[in-house]
Amino acid sequence: MSLSFSNAKNFWLVLVVFLCQHYCQAQSAGSVFHHLTTANGLSCNRVSVVMQDSRGFYWIGTEDGLNRFDGSHCKVFRNIKNDSTSISSNVCSNILEDANGDIWVATHMGLNRYDYGTGKFERFFLHHPAVSFDRVNIITGLQKDKLGNIWIASTGLWQYNIYTKKIKRFIHDPNDVSSIPDGIIWNLSFNEKNNVFWMRTFDEYVMFDPVKAKFHTKNNSVDSIPLFALKGANPFEIDANDNMWLTNDQGQLSNYNLINNSLHASSYVVAKGHFAISSDDASRIWIHYWFGETVLFNTRTQKVDSFFLADFHPQSALSSKARGIFKDRSGVLWICSSEGISIYDPNEQAVRYFLLPAERKTSEGEKNTIYCMAEQDDNTVWLGTNTGLCIYDLLKNKFRYPAHLRFEKSIIKCLYKQNNSTLWLGTTGNIFLIDIQSEKITKMLSPSMHTEFITEDEQGNIWVGTWHNGLYKFSSSGQLLGYFGKEQNSATTVAHNNMIGYRATSSKDRLWIGYNGGYGFSHLDYKTNTFSHYKIQTNEPHFSAINTVNCMLEEDGGN
């Protein structure tokens, strides 16, 4: 199992560095998600429900097993033949924790209570005089009331008293108009403020008062409830503000306030074919469809959010077809789908992703790869890629490759913005100076060289490190001022001509250079043009690999 929330900061640091090099895209970014799938130990990717218990564990119900996730590892519980202490079915639909800390799991073959003390399951099966055993034990809903009693929905409603351990059954009585309606019960929800349950059948909404044990429907309502005036009954969601979200007879997304008994319709018309509605803390209503993509409607802006679940980059949501959502105690959103769980932490959204067009490739068929970047201003970024120079406009959300530049298909290894008018560009063969405003080449420098880095000292001189040709010093206008090639044990030049890493200090008074091939690293004092050479002392047999220096960082103390 590789997903660990205790190391989240380190995880995202690696992610940012890696994806900035390989996955910059012109299309806007989208959100960043952790992924939890069978590749991480989940029993099945078709996830129905997630719940976090008081111990901090996440319980995940799938179509093939129950999972207990501790942030790093999944413990899987499956039905074991001839073992009555195992879970009764692998198809899990609902999960909750009772007042004793035990975990209740609704399945397609009865109800299960997991005892933390024994690590075993106790099974409960429903019985109905007019419905088959197999049918009635497909549990469609699971809730608990203020007293801690467990309520189970199927073809009827059952109450399990966790203190007396007795079960009470509520089934349809054709001779009692106040009994529960006939048929399967869906959307079992508890409204704590009013101390009532809401549910629906295929054709009507139902309110149940557990104290009076009375069911209220359009045919048996003591109050004028506008919900009962609707012709049918569609999936609904009760949010944290006691609003019930549903669709009215015209298909409009509507909200029924359970406190002031008012029904208000929005202008948004919900397409047919949805099986559930969810809500989150970002004022979004999630409309889940059997066959289409999930729609997120923002009730504050009255607009549809078509980007949140879109596939923009490798850390996008696993699927645009969510089956349900769950918010944990830290405010992290767990999004269930048939591809696994997408985990969205609002505190980790500083990262934005942009991807170059997948259709643009090298002549050898290699994918677009970014080697370097230079920020022109807040709205424009220059990107050096293996298919040429790309300019990305953040405001317009567009990219382009200047076809008039002679290195359109070259590999751009280095970019350095000298000032607001000049951009230095290094390829695997040459160095160019470009006028930023006109986007024209103003000078091509010689000799030819494979550039690895370009930087500037405090005097405005430009330093160019190369792969095989040592270090060059140019004036701000591109005139060659000096060359530093390898000489034996000399403090006046580089330790080797193969340079791969560098670090220019913020004060621009010195330069650190890393070498390929085990030659260590050097420190250059710009004022004196003198070099100090270093190697890492080690007894390891692979000495050259250890002294191949790709990158460096200088701390405030000078180390």
C-alpha positions in Angstrom: 0.0 0.0 0.0 1.6 3.3 -1.1 -1.0 5.9 -0.1 -0.1 7.5 3.2 -1.7 10.7 4.6 1.0 11.0 7.3 3.5 11.8 4.6 1.1 14.0 2.5 3.5 17.0 2.4 6.4 15.0 1.1 4.1 13.3 -1.4 2.9 16.5 -2.9 6.4 18.0 -3.1 7.5 15.1 -5.3 4.3 15.4 -7.3 4.8 19.1 -8.1 8.5 18.6 -9.1 7.7 15.6 -11.3 4.7 16.9 -13.0 6.0 20.4 -13.7 8.7 18.7 -15.8 6.5 16.2 -17.6 2.9 17.2 -17.6 2.3 20.9 -18.2 -1.0 21.5 -20.1 -2.6 24.4 -21.7 -6.0 23.4 -20.6 -6.7 24.6 -17.1 -5.8 22.7 -14.4 -8.5 21.1 -12.4 -8.2 19.8 -8.9 -5.7 17.5 -7.4 -6.8 14.1 -5.9 -5.2 11.2 -4.1 -6.3 7.8 -5.5 -7.3 4.7 -3.6 -7.8 1.6 -5.8 -7.1 -2.1 -6.0 -3.5 -1.1 -6.9 -3.3 0.2 -3.3 -4.9 -2.8 -1.7 -8.6 -2.0 -2.0 -10.7 -5.1 -2.5 -12.7 -3.8 -5.4 -12.8 -0.5 -7.4 -16.6 -0.4 -7.5 -17.1 1.6 -4.3 -20.5 2.3 -2.9 -19.9 3.9 0.5 -17.2 5.4 2.8 -17.5 6.1 6.5 -14.9 7.2 9.1 -15.4 5.8 12.6 -14.5 7.4 16.0 -11.1 5.6 16.0 -10.2 7.3 12.7 -10.4 4.3 10.5 -12.2 4.5 7.1 -14.7 1.8 6.3 -15.2 1.3 2.6 -18.0 -0.7 1.2 -17.5 -2.2 -2.3 -19.3 -4.7 -4.5 -16.6 -7.3 -3.5 -15.8 -6.9 0.1 -15.6 -4.5 3.1 -12.4 -2.6 3.7 -10.9 -0.9 6.8 -8.4 1.7 5.7 -5.9 3.2 8.2 -4.4 5.8 5.9 -1.8 3.4 4.6 -3.2 -0.1 4.4 -6.5 -1.8 3.7 -7.7 -4.7 5.8 -10.3 -6.6 3.7 -13.3 -8.5 5.1 -15.1 -11.0 2.8 -17.7 -13.6 3.3 -16.2 -17.0 4.2 -18.2 -20.0 3.4 -19.4 -21.9 6.5 -18.1 -19.2 8.8 -21.1 -17.4 10.5 -18.7 -14.9 12.1 -17.7 -13.5 8.7 -19.6 -10.8 6.9 -22.8 -12.2 5.3 -22.3 -10.8 1.8 -19.5 -9.1 -0.2 -21.8 -6.5 -1.7 -21.9 -3.7 0.8 -24.3 -0.7 0.5 -24.3 1.3 3.8 -22.1 1.6 6.9 -22.5 3.4 10.2 -21.0 3.3 13.7 -23.3 2.9 16.8 -23.0 4.5 20.2 -20.9 1.5 21.4 -18.4 2.0 18.7 -19.4 -1.1 16.8 -19.6 -0.9 13.0 -22.9 -1.8 11.2 -22.7 -2.9 7.5 -25.7 -3.2 5.3 -25.3 -5.7 2.5 -27.3 -7.5 -0.2 -27.8 -10.4 2.2 -28.7 -8.9 5.6 -27.2 -6.6 8.2 -23.9 -7.1 10.0 -22.4 -5.8 13.2 -18.6 -5.8 13.5 -17.4 -6.1 17.1 -14.0 -4.4 17.5 -13.4 -6.5 20.6 -13.6 -9.8 18.9 -12.9 -8.8 15.4 -15.9 -10.8 14.3 -19.3 -10.1 12.7 -22.8 -10.8 14.1 -25.4 -11.3 11.4 -29.0 -10.0 11.4 -31.6 -11.0 8.8 -34.9 -9.4 8.0 -38.2 -11.2 7.6 -41.4 -10.1 5.8 -44.5 -12.1 5.5 -45.1 -11.2 1.8 -41.6 -10.7 0.5 -39.0 -13.4 -0.2 -36.0 -13.8 2.2 -33.5 -13.0 -0.5 -35.4 -9.8 -1.6 -36.1 -8.4 1.8 -32.5 -8.8 2.9 -31.2 -6.5 0.2 -30.7 -3.5 2.5 -31.4 -0.2 0.8 -30.9 2.2 3.8 -29.2 2.4 7.2 -29.5 5.2 9.8 -29.5 5.8 13.5 -31.7 8.1 15.6 -30.9 10.4 18.5 -31.2 7.5 21.0 -28.7 5.4 19.0 -31.3 3.0 17.6 -30.4 1.5 14.2 -33.0 1.8 11.5 -32.9 -0.5 8.4 -34.8 0.1 5.2 -35.8 -2.6 2.7 -39.3 -3.5 1.7 -40.5 -1.8 4.9 -38.6 -0.3 7.9 -37.0 -2.1 10.8 -35.7 -0.6 14.2 -33.0 -2.3 16.1 -32.7 -1.2 19.7 -29.0 -1.5 20.6 -29.8 -1.5 24.4 -32.6 -4.1 24.5 -31.3 -5.9 21.3 -34.9 -6.2 20.0 -36.1 -5.6 16.5 -39.3 -3.8 15.6 -40.8 -4.1 12.2 -42.9 -1.6 10.2 -44.5 -3.0 7.1 -47.4 -1.9 4.9 -50.9 -2.6 6.2 -53.5 -2.0 3.5 -56.1 -1.3 6.2 -54.1 1.4 8.0 -53.5 4.7 6.1 -50.9 5.7 8.6 -48.7 2.6 8.0 -45.7 2.7 5.8 -46.5 2.7 2.1 -46.1 -0.5 0.1 -42.9 -1.2 -1.8 -39.1 -0.7 -1.5 -37.9 2.1 0.7 -35.2 4.4 -0.7 -33.2 7.4 0.6 -33.7 6.7 4.3 -32.5 9.9 6.0 -32.7 11.2 9.5 -33.5 14.9 10.1 -32.1 15.4 13.6 -33.5 18.9 14.2 -37.1 17.8 13.7 -36.4 14.2 15.0 -38.1 12.6 11.9 -37.1 10.3 9.2 -37.6 11.0 5.5 -37.7 8.4 2.8 -39.4 7.6 -0.5 -41.0 4.9 -2.5 -41.1 4.8 -6.2 -44.0 7.3 -6.3 -44.2 9.2 -3.1 -42.3 10.9 -0.3 -42.7 9.7 3.3 -42.1 11.3 6.6 -41.9 9.1 9.7 -42.2 10.2 13.4 -40.4 7.6 15.4 -41.8 8.9 18.7 -45.5 8.5 17.6 -44.6 5.7 15.2 -46.7 7.4 12.5 -46.0 7.7 8.8 -47.1 10.8 6.8 -47.6 10.8 3.1 -49.7 12.7 0.6 -52.7 10.5 1.6 -52.0 10.9 5.3 -50.6 14.3 6.2 -51.5 16.4 9.3 -49.7 19.4 8.0 -49.6 21.2 4.7 -46.3 19.9 3.4 -45.6 21.1 -0.2 -43.5 18.1 -0.9 -46.6 15.9 -0.7 -48.2 17.9 -3.5 -45.6 16.7 -6.0 -46.8 14.0 -8.4 -43.9 11.6 -8.0 -40.9 10.9 -5.8 -37.3 11.4 -7.0 -33.9 10.9 -5.3 -33.2 13.5 -2.7 -30.4 14.7 -0.3 -30.7 16.5 3.1 -27.8 18.9 3.5 -26.2 20.2 6.7 -28.5 23.2 6.7 -31.7 21.2 6.8 -32.5 21.7 3.1 -33.8 18.7 1.1 -32.6 18.9 -2.5 -34.8 17.2 -5.1 -36.4 17.7 -8.5 -40.0 19.0 -8.8 -42.6 18.0 -11.4 -41.0 20.2 -14.0 -37.6 18.6 -13.4 -36.1 21.7 -11.8 -33.6 21.3 -9.0 -35.5 22.4 -5.9 -34.9 22.8 -2.2 -37.4 22.1 0.5 -36.5 23.7 3.8 -37.3 21.3 6.5 -37.5 24.1 9.2 -39.8 26.6 7.6 -41.6 24.2 5.4 -41.0 26.0 2.1 -40.2 24.7 -1.3 -38.2 26.7 -3.8 -37.2 25.8 -7.4 -34.0 26.8 -9.2 -33.8 27.5 -12.9 -31.6 24.5 -13.4 -33.5 21.5 -15.0 -32.1 18.1 -14.1 -31.9 15.6 -16.9 -33.7 12.3 -16.4 -31.9 9.2 -15.4 -30.3 10.2 -12.1 -30.2 7.7 -9.2 -28.9 9.9 -6.3 -28.3 13.5 -5.2 -25.5 14.5 -2.8 -24.3 17.8 -1.4 -20.9 19.2 -0.2 -19.6 22.2 1.8 -18.8 24.1 -1.4 -22.5 24.9 -2.1 -22.5 22.2 -4.8 -25.3 19.7 -5.5 -24.0 16.5 -7.0 -26.5 14.8 -9.4 -25.5 11.2 -10.0 -26.6 9.5 -13.2 -27.0 5.8 -14.0 -25.2 6.1 -17.4 -24.0 9.7 -17.7 -21.4 11.9 -16.0 -22.1 13.4 -12.6 -23.3 17.0 -12.7 -22.1 19.5 -10.1 -24.5 22.4 -9.7 -23.3 25.4 -7.7 -26.3 26.8 -5.8 -24.4 30.0 -5.1 -23.5 30.9 -8.7 -26.3 28.9 -10.2 -23.9 27.4 -12.7 -22.7 23.9 -13.5 -19.1 23.0 -12.5 -17.8 21.0 -15.4 -14.2 21.0 -14.4 -14.0 19.5 -10.9 -14.1 15.8 -12.0 -12.7 16.4 -15.5 -9.6 14.4 -16.6 -6.9 17.0 -17.0 -3.8 15.3 -15.6 -2.6 12.1 -13.8 -3.9 13.4 -10.4 -7.4 14.3 -11.7 -10.4 12.4 -10.3 -10.4 8.7 -11.3 -13.9 9.1 -12.9 -16.4 11.7 -13.9 -19.1 9.3 -12.9 -19.3 9.5 -9.1 -21.5 7.0 -7.2 -21.5 9.0 -3.9 -19.4 11.3 -1.7 -18.3 11.4 1.9 -16.7 14.2 3.9 -14.4 13.1 6.8 -13.7 14.9 10.0 -10.8 16.8 8.4 -13.0 18.2 5.6 -11.5 15.8 3.1 -13.9 14.7 0.4 -14.0 11.0 -0.6 -15.6 10.4 -4.0 -16.8 6.9 -4.7 -16.8 5.6 -8.3 -16.5 2.4 -10.3 -12.8 3.2 -10.8 -12.0 3.5 -7.1 -11.9 6.4 -4.7 -10.8 10.0 -5.5 -9.7 11.8 -2.4 -9.9 15.6 -2.4 -8.3 17.7 0.3 -9.2 21.4 -0.1 -6.0 22.3 1.8 -3.8 20.7 -0.8 -5.0 22.6 -3.9 -2.1 25.1 -4.3 -0.9 22.9 -7.1 -2.3 23.7 -10.6 -1.7 21.4 -13.6 -1.4 22.2 -17.3 -0.8 19.6 -20.0 0.7 20.1 -23.4 -1.3 18.7 -26.3 -0.8 14.9 -26.5 -0.9 15.0 -30.3 2.3 16.9 -30.6 5.3 14.5 -30.6 8.9 14.4 -31.8 9.8 12.9 -35.2 10.6 9.7 -33.3 7.1 9.6 -31.8 8.1 10.6 -28.3 5.6 12.5 -26.2 5.9 16.2 -25.3 8.4 16.7 -22.5 9.1 20.0 -20.8 12.8 20.7 -20.0 12.7 24.3 -18.8 10.4 27.3 -18.1 10.7 31.1 -18.0 8.0 33.3 -16.7 7.5 36.5 -18.8 4.9 38.0 -16.5 1.9 37.0 -14.5 0.1 35.9 -17.6 2.7 34.4 -19.9 5.0 31.4 -19.5 7.7 30.3 -22.0 8.2 26.5 -22.1 11.2 24.7 -23.5 10.2 21.3 -24.8 11.5 18.4 -26.9 9.2 19.6 -29.7 10.2 23.3 -29.7 9.4 26.5 -27.9 5.9 26.8 -26.5 4.3 30.1 -25.2 1.3 29.7 -22.9 -1.2 32.5 -22.1 -2.7 31.9 -18.7 -5.5 34.5 -19.2 -6.7 33.1 -22.5 -5.8 29.5 -21.5 -4.1 29.0 -24.8 -0.7 27.8 -26.0 1.1 28.2 -29.3 4.4 27.1 -30.9 6.0 30.0 -32.9 6.4 28.4 -36.3 8.6 31.2 -37.6 11.5 30.4 -35.3 14.1 28.2 -36.8 14.3 25.9 -33.8 10.6 25.0 -33.9 11.4 21.3 -33.8 14.5 21.5 -31.7 15.0 20.3 -28.1 15.0 23.4 -25.9 17.2 22.7 -22.9 17.5 26.1 -21.2 15.5 29.4 -20.9 16.6 32.5 -19.1 14.8 35.8 -19.0 17.5 38.4 -18.8 15.2 41.4 -18.5 11.7 42.4 -19.8 13.0 42.5 -23.4 15.5 39.6 -23.8 15.1 35.9 -23.5 18.2 33.6 -23.7 17.4 30.2 -25.2 19.7 27.2 -25.3 19.2 24.1 -27.5 21.2 20.9 -27.8 23.3 22.8 -30.4 23.1 26.6 -30.1 22.3 29.6 -28.0 19.8 32.3 -29.2 18.8 35.7 -27.9 15.1 36.4 -28.5 13.3 39.7 -28.4 10.3 39.0 -26.1 8.0 41.6 -27.6 8.5 40.7 -31.3 9.3 37.1 -30.7 12.2 37.3 -33.1 15.7 36.0 -32.9 18.1 38.9 -32.4 21.4 36.9 -32.2 22.7 33.4 -32.5 25.9 32.9 -30.5 28.9 30.8 -31.4 30.5 28.4 -30.9 27.9 25.6 -31.1 27.3 24.1 -27.7 24.8 21.7 -25.9 23.5 23.9 -23.1 22.7 22.6 -19.6 22.1 25.9 -17.8 22.0 29.7 -18.3 22.3 32.1 -15.4 23.4 35.7 -14.6 25.8 37.3 -12.1 25.4 40.5 -10.2 27.3 42.5 -13.0 24.7 41.4 -15.6 27.1 38.9 -17.3 25.6 35.6 -18.6 27.1 32.3 -17.7 26.4 29.2 -19.8 27.1 25.7 -18.6 27.3 22.9 -21.3 27.2 19.1 -21.6 30.7 18.6 -23.2 32.2 22.0 -23.7 32.8 23.6 -20.3 31.6 27.0 -19.0 31.2 30.2 -21.0 30.9 33.8 -19.9 29.0 36.3 -22.1 28.2 40.0 -21.8 24.6 41.0 -21.5 24.6 41.7 -25.3 25.9 38.2 -26.1 29.6 39.0 -26.6 31.9 36.2 -25.5 34.0 37.3 -22.5 35.6 34.1 -21.3 35.8 30.4 -21.5 36.6 27.9 -18.8 37.5 24.4 -19.9 39.0 21.5 -17.9 42.6 21.7 -16.9 44.5 19.5 -14.5 43.9 20.6 -10.8 43.4 24.2 -11.6 41.6 26.7 -9.4 41.1 29.0 -12.4 38.7 26.7 -14.3 36.1 24.0 -14.0 36.8 20.5 -12.7 35.2 18.9 -15.8 33.5 19.9 -19.0 30.3 17.8 -18.4 28.0 19.9 -16.4 24.5 18.8 -15.4 23.5 20.8 -12.4 23.9 24.3 -11.0 22.7 26.6 -8.2 23.0 30.4 -8.6 22.7 32.2 -5.2 20.1 34.9 -4.7 22.8 37.5 -4.3 24.2 36.6 -7.7 27.8 36.7 -6.3 28.7 33.0 -6.7 27.7 29.9 -8.6 27.6 26.2 -7.7 28.2 23.7 -10.5 27.5 19.9 -10.5 29.3 17.5 -12.8 28.4 14.3 -14.6 30.7 11.2 -14.4 31.6 11.4 -10.7 33.6 14.6 -10.8 31.7 16.2 -7.8 30.9 19.8 -7.7 32.5 23.3 -7.8 32.1 26.7 -6.3 32.7 29.7 -8.5 33.4 33.2 -7.1 32.3 35.6 -9.8 34.4 38.5 -8.5 37.7 36.6 -8.6 36.8 34.0 -11.3 38.3 31.3 -9.0 36.9 27.8 -8.5 36.9 25.6 -5.5 36.4 21.9 -6.2 34.7 19.3 -4.0 34.0 15.6 -3.9 31.8 13.6 -1.5 34.1 11.4 0.6 32.7 7.9 0.9 33.7 4.2 1.2 30.9 3.1 -1.1 32.1 1.1 -4.2 30.0 3.2 -6.6 32.1 6.3 -6.1 31.4 7.9 -9.5 27.7 7.6 -9.1 27.7 9.3 -5.7 29.8 12.2 -7.1 27.5 12.8 -10.0 25.7 15.9 -8.8 22.4 16.8 -10.4 21.1 19.6 -8.1 22.2 21.7 -5.1 20.6 24.0 -2.5 22.5 26.5 -0.5 21.0 27.3 3.0 21.1 30.7 4.7 24.2 29.9 6.7 26.2 29.4 3.6 26.3 25.5 3.6 
